[in-house]
Amino acid sequence: MKKIACILQLTVLLFSVLHANNSSAKDYRHIDSIMRLCPARHSKSAEKLAKYIAKQFRSENDRLRAAYSWVAQHVGYDVAKMYDGITYKHESEVVRQVLKTRKTVCTGYVLTFKAITENLGLKIFEVKGCTKQNGKIDAISHVWCAVKHGDRWLLIDPTWSSGYVASGVFNKRFNDKWYLVSPGEIIKSHIPFDPLWQFSYFPLNNNEFAAGKKADSITSRFFSYPDTVKVIEKQSKKEYLIASNRRTLSMKSNNSLTTRYVNNNKSTIEHLAYNENVDAYNEAANLYNLSASLYKKKKNREKALLKLDEALTIVNRIKNPDKSISGSIRDLKEMINKLESKIIAML
């Protein structure tokens, strides 16, 4: 079980409601109405919601809005879990729980939104960072989304769109000020740990964010974010987290939330590496077992040697294995070498 250190301190966000973008709300009124009245039977899973949305709307823009609208209108903020985070085994478990209880913290909002959009064939990215309200950095971290909209990168915060907390009570009030927000606007209140998601050639660090500086005033730190965006879409999750930590640390942000983000990424990287090593070991062991059954027939011995060679190649690619499997890996290598020698002697 892992704990996501990514929760939102929803202080009074009434200003968000009062200053909502009325023209945007009017543009999407039809979509929002349909999603507000979405029958409960269509919201049992992200897949069912996606199918419902696909039947109702044809364009990608409308479908994106519909997924966002459903989450922001139907999911409430779980004040009791504000400081606890989410304990989960897999992202899909979080989404199932959100759809069942209709309550969550910011991570659940984003993962649910992400699950629905992925089932619609749309791509959004999870962004983790800090928020600032009334001139002060919030005490706990937050999660929102990035999306390529036409030729622009824009940001979406489904949690802040769902309502606000006052006197420890969540008040459900949908507003879309936080839908498709420009990077230059959202940086006034949201700063990602990873500077990539600022979509700025001159990204701020947390100290500059807290001081209210403008991104274009930081001329000594140039970052070609379009090149990095092209790379991340081809990276594995582990590769992304390693690179994200490197970019985050380069900003030299003196912030406990940033340190926690980096440390959580390190833990996830270790977990992913462990899983990769276990998968590699299992694949090599299966090849060994196949070879052991093949070599008994003379005509299959050369094929058995090829399978053993594949197994040994896979095992040798395992780097820095955890102590819990290092002994098994060593034993498997010895078994492969012994069987290989035995088969060669028979040829």
C-alpha positions as CSV (number, residue, x, y, z in Angstrom):
1,M,0.0,0.0,0.0
2,K,1.4,3.4,-0.9
3,K,0.3,6.8,0.2
4,I,0.0,9.6,-2.3
5,A,1.5,12.8,-0.8
6,C,-0.6,14.9,-3.0
7,I,-3.6,16.5,-1.4
8,L,-5.3,19.9,-1.6
9,Q,-5.8,22.3,1.2
10,L,-9.1,23.7,0.1
11,T,-9.5,26.9,2.0
12,V,-12.3,29.2,1.1
13,L,-12.4,29.4,-2.7
14,L,-15.5,31.5,-2.9
15,F,-13.5,34.0,-5.0
16,S,-13.1,31.3,-7.7
17,V,-16.9,31.1,-7.9
18,L,-17.5,34.8,-8.0
19,H,-14.9,35.4,-10.7
20,A,-15.8,32.4,-12.8
21,N,-15.4,32.9,-16.6
22,N,-19.1,33.5,-17.5
23,S,-18.5,33.5,-21.3
24,S,-16.8,30.0,-21.0
25,A,-19.6,28.8,-18.8
26,K,-22.2,30.0,-21.4
27,D,-20.3,28.3,-24.2
28,Y,-20.4,24.9,-22.5
29,R,-23.9,25.2,-20.9
30,H,-25.4,22.5,-23.1
31,I,-22.6,20.0,-22.4
32,D,-22.6,20.8,-18.6
33,S,-26.4,20.2,-18.5
34,I,-26.2,16.9,-20.2
35,M,-23.4,15.7,-17.8
36,R,-25.2,17.0,-14.8
37,L,-28.1,14.8,-15.6
38,C,-26.0,11.8,-16.6
39,P,-27.9,8.7,-15.4
40,A,-26.2,6.9,-12.5
41,R,-26.1,3.6,-14.4
42,H,-23.6,5.2,-16.8
43,S,-21.2,6.2,-14.1
44,K,-20.4,2.8,-12.6
45,S,-17.0,2.8,-14.2
46,A,-14.7,5.1,-16.2
47,E,-15.3,2.9,-19.3
48,K,-19.1,3.3,-19.0
49,L,-18.8,7.1,-18.6
50,A,-16.6,7.3,-21.6
51,K,-19.1,5.3,-23.7
52,Y,-21.9,7.6,-22.6
53,I,-19.9,10.7,-23.4
54,A,-18.9,9.3,-26.8
55,K,-22.5,8.7,-27.7
56,Q,-23.5,12.2,-26.7
57,F,-20.6,14.2,-28.2
58,R,-18.6,13.8,-31.4
59,S,-15.7,16.3,-31.1
60,E,-12.6,15.8,-28.9
61,N,-13.1,19.3,-27.4
62,D,-16.7,18.5,-26.4
63,R,-15.7,15.1,-25.0
64,L,-12.9,16.6,-23.0
65,R,-15.3,19.2,-21.5
66,A,-17.9,16.5,-20.8
67,A,-15.4,14.3,-18.8
68,Y,-14.2,17.4,-16.9
69,S,-17.8,18.5,-16.3
70,W,-19.0,15.2,-14.9
71,V,-16.1,14.9,-12.4
72,A,-16.3,18.5,-11.2
73,Q,-20.1,18.4,-10.9
74,H,-20.5,14.9,-9.4
75,V,-17.5,14.4,-7.1
76,G,-17.2,16.2,-3.8
77,Y,-14.1,17.0,-1.8
78,D,-13.4,14.7,1.1
79,V,-12.5,17.1,3.9
80,A,-11.9,14.3,6.3
81,K,-9.1,13.0,4.1
82,M,-7.6,16.4,3.5
83,Y,-4.4,15.6,5.4
84,D,-4.4,11.8,5.0
85,G,-3.9,11.4,1.2
86,I,-5.0,8.3,-0.6
87,T,-3.8,4.8,0.2
88,Y,-4.0,2.6,-2.8
89,K,-2.5,-0.4,-4.7
90,H,-3.3,0.8,-8.2
91,E,-4.7,3.9,-9.8
92,S,-7.7,2.0,-11.0
93,E,-8.6,1.3,-7.4
94,V,-8.7,5.0,-6.6
95,V,-11.0,5.6,-9.6
96,R,-13.4,2.8,-8.5
97,Q,-13.6,4.2,-5.0
98,V,-14.2,7.7,-6.3
99,L,-17.0,6.5,-8.6
100,K,-18.5,4.5,-5.7
101,T,-18.4,7.2,-3.0
102,R,-18.4,10.3,-5.1
103,K,-15.8,11.8,-2.6
104,T,-12.1,12.2,-2.8
105,V,-9.1,14.6,-2.6
106,C,-7.3,16.2,-5.5
107,T,-5.5,13.1,-6.6
108,G,-8.8,11.2,-7.0
109,Y,-10.3,14.0,-9.0
110,V,-7.4,13.9,-11.5
111,L,-7.1,10.2,-11.7
112,T,-10.8,9.8,-12.4
113,F,-10.7,12.6,-15.0
114,K,-7.6,11.0,-16.5
115,A,-9.3,7.5,-16.6
116,I,-12.3,8.8,-18.4
117,T,-10.4,10.8,-21.0
118,E,-8.0,7.9,-21.7
119,N,-11.0,5.7,-22.4
120,L,-12.1,8.4,-24.9
121,G,-8.7,8.3,-26.6
122,L,-7.7,11.6,-25.2
123,K,-4.4,12.4,-23.5
124,I,-4.0,14.5,-20.3
125,F,-1.0,14.7,-18.0
126,E,-1.0,14.7,-14.2
127,V,0.7,17.7,-12.7
128,K,1.8,17.8,-9.1
129,G,2.8,21.0,-7.3
130,C,2.1,23.7,-4.8
131,T,-0.7,26.3,-4.7
132,K,-0.9,29.8,-3.3
133,Q,-4.0,31.5,-1.9
134,N,-4.2,35.0,-0.3
135,G,-0.5,35.5,-0.9
136,K,0.6,32.4,1.1
137,I,1.8,28.9,-0.1
138,D,-0.6,26.2,1.0
139,A,0.7,23.8,3.6
140,I,0.0,20.7,1.5
141,S,0.5,19.8,-2.1
142,H,-2.0,19.6,-5.0
143,V,-2.6,17.9,-8.3
144,W,-4.1,19.3,-11.5
145,C,-3.9,18.5,-15.3
146,A,-2.2,19.6,-18.5
147,V,-3.6,19.0,-21.9
148,K,-2.6,19.9,-25.5
149,H,-5.6,21.9,-26.8
150,G,-5.1,22.7,-30.5
151,D,-1.5,24.0,-30.7
152,R,-1.5,25.3,-27.1
153,W,-0.8,23.7,-23.7
154,L,-3.5,24.5,-21.2
155,L,-4.2,23.5,-17.6
156,I,-7.3,22.1,-15.9
157,D,-8.0,21.9,-12.2
158,P,-11.1,19.7,-11.6
159,T,-10.8,19.9,-7.8
160,W,-11.0,23.7,-7.6
161,S,-13.8,23.6,-10.2
162,S,-16.0,21.5,-7.9
163,G,-16.6,23.9,-5.0
164,Y,-14.9,25.3,-1.9
165,V,-14.4,24.6,1.8
166,A,-15.6,27.0,4.4
167,S,-15.3,26.4,8.2
168,G,-14.3,22.8,7.5
169,V,-17.3,22.0,5.3
170,F,-17.2,21.4,1.6
171,N,-19.7,23.5,-0.4
172,K,-20.5,21.9,-3.8
173,R,-20.5,24.7,-6.4
174,F,-19.4,24.0,-9.9
175,N,-17.4,26.7,-11.6
176,D,-15.2,26.6,-14.7
177,K,-12.6,29.3,-14.0
178,W,-10.1,26.4,-13.8
179,Y,-10.9,24.9,-17.1
180,L,-8.4,25.3,-19.9
181,V,-6.4,28.0,-18.1
182,S,-3.3,29.5,-19.8
183,P,0.1,28.8,-18.2
184,G,0.6,32.5,-17.7
185,E,-2.6,32.7,-15.7
186,I,-2.5,29.6,-13.6
187,I,1.1,30.3,-12.4
188,K,-0.4,33.1,-10.2
189,S,-1.9,30.3,-8.0
190,H,-0.4,27.0,-9.1
191,I,3.3,26.1,-9.5
192,P,4.4,22.6,-10.6
193,F,7.3,20.8,-8.8
194,D,8.6,19.9,-12.3
195,P,9.3,23.1,-14.2
196,L,8.3,21.4,-17.4
197,W,4.6,21.9,-16.6
198,Q,4.9,25.7,-16.4
199,F,5.3,25.7,-20.2
200,S,7.6,28.6,-19.9
201,Y,11.0,29.4,-21.3
202,F,11.8,31.1,-18.0
203,P,10.2,28.9,-15.3
204,L,9.9,30.1,-11.7
205,N,11.1,28.3,-8.6
206,N,9.1,28.2,-5.4
207,N,10.8,31.1,-3.9
208,E,10.1,33.3,-6.9
209,F,6.5,32.0,-7.0
210,A,6.0,32.9,-3.3
211,A,7.4,36.4,-4.0
212,G,5.0,36.9,-6.9
213,K,7.6,37.4,-9.5
214,K,6.8,37.1,-13.2
215,A,8.3,34.3,-15.3
216,D,9.7,36.6,-18.0
217,S,11.7,38.5,-15.4
218,I,13.9,35.4,-14.7
219,T,16.2,35.8,-17.7
220,S,19.2,33.8,-16.3
221,R,17.4,30.4,-16.5
222,F,16.3,29.4,-20.0
223,F,14.4,26.1,-20.4
224,S,13.3,24.8,-23.9
225,Y,10.2,23.1,-22.7
226,P,8.9,22.2,-26.2
227,D,11.8,19.8,-26.7
228,T,11.3,18.2,-23.3
229,V,7.5,17.7,-24.0
230,K,8.4,15.7,-27.2
231,V,10.6,13.4,-25.1
232,I,8.3,12.6,-22.2
233,E,5.6,11.1,-24.4
234,K,8.1,8.4,-25.4
235,Q,9.5,7.8,-21.8
236,S,8.5,5.0,-19.4
237,K,7.1,6.1,-16.1
238,K,10.5,5.3,-14.4
239,E,12.4,7.3,-17.0
240,Y,10.0,10.2,-16.6
241,L,10.3,10.3,-12.8
242,I,14.1,10.2,-12.9
243,A,14.1,13.1,-15.4
244,S,11.4,15.0,-13.4
245,N,13.5,14.8,-10.2
246,R,16.5,16.1,-12.1
247,R,14.5,19.1,-13.4
248,T,12.9,19.7,-10.1
249,L,16.2,19.8,-8.2
250,S,17.7,22.1,-10.8
251,M,15.2,24.8,-9.7
252,K,16.8,24.9,-6.2
253,S,13.5,25.4,-4.5
254,N,13.8,25.5,-0.7
255,N,10.5,23.9,0.1
256,S,9.5,20.9,2.2
257,L,6.8,19.9,-0.3
258,T,9.3,19.8,-3.1
259,T,11.6,17.6,-1.0
260,R,8.7,15.3,-0.4
261,Y,7.9,15.1,-4.1
262,V,11.4,14.2,-5.0
263,N,11.6,11.5,-2.2
264,N,8.2,10.0,-3.2
265,N,9.5,9.8,-6.8
266,K,12.6,8.1,-5.6
267,S,10.5,5.5,-3.8
268,T,8.3,5.0,-6.8
269,I,11.4,4.6,-9.0
270,E,12.8,1.9,-6.7
271,H,9.4,0.1,-6.7
272,L,9.3,0.2,-10.5
273,A,12.8,-1.0,-10.8
274,Y,12.1,-3.9,-8.5
275,N,9.0,-4.8,-10.5
276,E,11.1,-4.7,-13.7
277,N,13.7,-7.0,-12.2
278,V,11.1,-9.4,-11.0
279,D,9.5,-9.5,-14.4
280,A,12.8,-10.0,-16.1
281,Y,13.7,-12.9,-13.6
282,N,10.3,-14.5,-14.3
283,E,10.8,-14.3,-18.1
284,A,14.3,-15.8,-17.8
285,A,13.0,-18.6,-15.5
286,N,10.3,-19.4,-18.0
287,L,12.8,-19.7,-20.8
288,Y,15.0,-21.9,-18.7
289,N,12.0,-24.2,-17.9
290,L,11.2,-24.3,-21.6
291,S,14.8,-25.2,-22.4
292,A,14.8,-27.9,-19.7
293,S,11.8,-29.6,-21.4
294,L,13.2,-29.2,-25.0
295,Y,16.7,-30.6,-24.6
296,K,15.3,-34.1,-23.7
297,K,14.7,-34.7,-27.4
298,K,17.7,-34.6,-29.6
299,K,16.1,-32.7,-32.4
300,N,15.2,-29.8,-30.0
301,R,18.6,-29.4,-28.3
302,E,19.8,-26.5,-30.5
303,K,16.5,-24.7,-29.9
304,A,17.0,-25.3,-26.2
305,L,20.4,-23.7,-26.4
306,L,18.9,-20.6,-28.1
307,K,16.3,-20.3,-25.3
308,L,19.0,-20.6,-22.7
309,D,21.0,-17.8,-24.4
310,E,17.9,-15.6,-24.4
311,A,17.4,-16.4,-20.7
312,L,21.0,-15.5,-19.8
313,T,20.8,-12.3,-21.8
314,I,17.8,-11.2,-19.9
315,V,19.3,-12.1,-16.5
316,N,22.5,-10.2,-17.3
317,R,20.4,-7.1,-18.0
318,I,19.2,-7.0,-14.4
319,K,21.0,-4.2,-12.6
320,N,21.2,-3.6,-8.9
321,P,18.6,-6.2,-7.9
322,D,17.0,-6.0,-4.5
323,K,18.4,-8.3,-1.8
324,S,15.2,-10.3,-1.8
325,I,15.7,-11.6,-5.3
326,S,19.5,-11.3,-5.8
327,G,20.0,-14.9,-4.5
328,S,17.4,-16.3,-6.9
329,I,19.0,-14.5,-9.8
330,R,22.4,-15.9,-8.9
331,D,20.9,-19.4,-8.6
332,L,19.2,-19.1,-12.0
333,K,22.4,-18.1,-13.7
334,E,24.1,-21.1,-12.3
335,M,21.3,-23.4,-13.5
336,I,21.4,-21.9,-17.0
337,N,25.1,-22.4,-17.2
338,K,24.9,-26.0,-16.0
339,L,22.2,-26.9,-18.4
340,E,24.0,-25.2,-21.3
341,S,27.1,-27.2,-20.6
342,K,25.1,-30.4,-20.4
343,I,23.4,-29.8,-23.7
344,I,26.6,-28.9,-25.5
345,A,28.2,-32.1,-24.3
346,M,25.3,-34.0,-25.9
347,L,25.6,-32.4,-29.3
